[in-house]
Amino acid sequence: MKVDKELRSQIFEIVENQIKINNPPETKLTYERLSQLGYSDFQVKQMIGQCITVEIFEINKSGNPFNEKRYVSNLNKLPKEPFE
């Protein structure tokens, strides 16, 4: 599958903003937890980005608002891929 570098950059920007403003705080906690497990900055942002992508997909598919509970649940499951 071809990687859309612009989309990845935008998702990474969302991750960085969530960490910077500590909202939700679970994003920063997840970043720190995965970094301590030995994952690189890129890998951690990619994993967190998967959780964000799940939310974007669900918003587009269902029209429902951002589901922070599901997002946090998926963050807590990392490094397992989010499937919820």
Secondary structure by P-SEA (a helix, b strand, c coil): cccaaaaaaaaaaaaaaaaaacccaaaaaaaaaaaaacccaaaaaaaaaaaaaaaaaaaaaccccccaaaaaaaaaaccccccc
